[in-house]
Amino acid sequence: MQALSYLFSPIPGSAFNYATIMYAYAIGLIVIAIALKVFIIVKKEKKAFRRVYKRTPGHFIWIAVALIILTASRTSAVPYLSMRFLLYVTLLVSLFLVGYNIYEFFTTYPEIKKLKKKTKKKKAKKKKYSTKKKKK
């Protein structure tokens, strides 16, 4: 029963020593999201990277904004929004997203990259060997 009251307390207390760490983590997520978005825009020829990480910058920004709001409400003791449960769930979701994107980079991205190279070779062969007669 104490664990439930610890997690779901509407005003969990004023001693929150991890606010700067949480703000730094959220800002780090925003910086990573901006860097990914810039890389996707600049490197248009990397279609496999674009395909795998198309929605990742948006996810990172939304999670970072939620972490900033929950941490700010926790430090200012806003009732019901400053529950530890909400902060922990958001933190776990953000860690899952970061881990999942790292996993995709090492597993899914190389596979899609190989598939894209094969399709480029097939298109090059089709252009090279044409069955149509040339117009004079």
C-alpha positions as CSV (number, residue, x, y, z in Angstrom):
1,M,0.0,0.0,0.0
2,Q,2.9,2.3,0.7
3,A,4.2,1.8,-2.8
4,L,0.9,2.9,-4.4
5,S,0.7,6.0,-2.2
6,Y,4.3,6.7,-3.1
7,L,3.7,6.5,-6.9
8,F,0.2,8.1,-7.0
9,S,0.5,10.8,-4.4
10,P,-1.1,14.0,-5.9
11,I,1.6,16.2,-4.4
12,P,4.7,14.0,-3.9
13,G,6.8,16.5,-2.0
14,S,9.1,19.3,-2.6
15,A,12.5,17.5,-2.5
16,F,13.3,16.7,-6.2
17,N,17.0,16.6,-6.7
18,Y,17.0,15.3,-10.3
19,A,15.4,18.2,-12.0
20,T,18.6,19.4,-13.7
21,I,19.3,15.9,-14.9
22,M,15.8,15.6,-16.4
23,Y,16.1,19.0,-18.1
24,A,19.4,18.0,-19.5
25,Y,18.1,14.7,-20.8
26,A,15.1,16.4,-22.4
27,I,17.3,19.1,-24.0
28,G,19.5,16.3,-25.3
29,L,16.5,14.6,-26.9
30,I,15.6,17.8,-28.6
31,V,19.1,18.3,-29.9
32,I,19.2,14.7,-31.2
33,A,15.8,15.3,-32.9
34,I,17.0,18.5,-34.6
35,A,20.2,16.8,-35.7
36,L,18.3,13.9,-37.2
37,K,15.9,16.2,-39.0
38,V,18.7,18.2,-40.5
39,F,20.5,15.1,-41.6
40,I,17.3,13.8,-43.2
41,I,16.8,17.0,-45.1
42,V,20.4,17.5,-46.2
43,K,21.1,13.9,-47.2
44,K,18.2,13.4,-49.6
45,E,20.0,10.6,-51.4
46,K,20.0,8.4,-48.3
47,K,16.5,7.0,-48.8
48,A,17.0,4.1,-46.4
49,F,17.9,6.4,-43.5
50,R,14.9,8.6,-44.3
51,R,12.6,5.6,-44.4
52,V,13.7,4.2,-41.1
53,Y,13.9,7.5,-39.2
54,K,11.1,9.5,-40.8
55,R,9.0,9.9,-37.6
56,T,11.8,9.7,-35.0
57,P,12.5,13.4,-34.6
58,G,8.8,14.2,-33.9
59,H,8.7,11.4,-31.3
60,F,11.8,12.6,-29.5
61,I,10.5,16.2,-29.4
62,W,7.1,15.2,-28.0
63,I,8.7,13.0,-25.3
64,A,11.1,15.8,-24.4
65,V,8.3,18.4,-24.1
66,A,6.4,16.0,-21.9
67,L,9.4,15.5,-19.7
68,I,10.0,19.2,-19.4
69,I,6.4,19.8,-18.5
70,L,6.3,17.0,-15.9
71,T,9.6,18.0,-14.4
72,A,8.5,21.7,-14.1
73,S,5.2,20.7,-12.5
74,R,7.1,18.4,-10.1
75,T,9.5,21.2,-9.0
76,S,6.6,23.7,-8.6
77,A,4.3,21.1,-6.9
78,V,1.3,21.2,-9.2
79,P,-1.3,18.8,-7.9
80,Y,-2.0,15.6,-9.9
81,L,0.4,16.6,-12.7
82,S,3.4,16.2,-10.5
83,M,2.8,12.5,-9.7
84,R,5.8,10.3,-9.8
85,F,3.9,7.7,-11.8
86,L,3.5,10.1,-14.8
87,L,7.2,11.1,-14.7
88,Y,8.4,7.4,-14.5
89,V,6.1,6.3,-17.3
90,T,7.3,9.1,-19.6
91,L,10.9,8.4,-18.7
92,L,10.5,4.7,-19.5
93,V,8.8,5.5,-22.8
94,S,11.7,7.8,-23.7
95,L,14.3,5.2,-22.8
96,F,12.3,2.6,-24.9
97,L,12.3,4.9,-27.9
98,V,16.0,5.6,-27.7
99,G,16.8,1.9,-27.3
100,Y,14.4,1.0,-30.1
101,N,16.0,3.5,-32.5
102,I,19.5,2.2,-31.6
103,Y,18.3,-1.3,-32.3
104,E,16.8,-0.2,-35.7
105,F,20.1,1.4,-36.6
106,F,22.0,-1.8,-36.2
107,T,19.4,-4.3,-37.6
108,T,16.7,-2.7,-39.8
109,Y,18.7,0.1,-41.4
110,P,21.4,-2.2,-43.0
111,E,18.8,-4.5,-44.4
112,I,16.8,-1.7,-46.0
113,K,20.1,-0.2,-47.3
114,K,20.9,-3.4,-49.1
115,L,17.4,-3.6,-50.6
116,K,17.8,0.0,-51.9
117,K,21.1,-0.9,-53.5
118,K,19.6,-3.9,-55.3
119,T,16.7,-1.8,-56.7
120,K,19.2,0.8,-58.0
121,K,21.1,-1.9,-59.8
122,K,18.0,-3.3,-61.4
123,K,17.0,0.1,-62.6
124,A,20.4,0.7,-64.1
125,K,20.2,-2.6,-66.0
126,K,16.8,-1.7,-67.4
127,K,18.1,1.6,-68.7
128,K,21.2,0.0,-70.2
129,Y,19.5,-2.8,-72.1
130,S,16.5,-1.5,-73.9
131,T,14.4,-3.6,-76.3
132,K,12.9,-0.6,-78.0
133,K,14.4,0.7,-81.2
134,K,15.9,4.1,-81.2
135,K,14.2,6.8,-83.2
136,K,16.2,8.3,-86.0
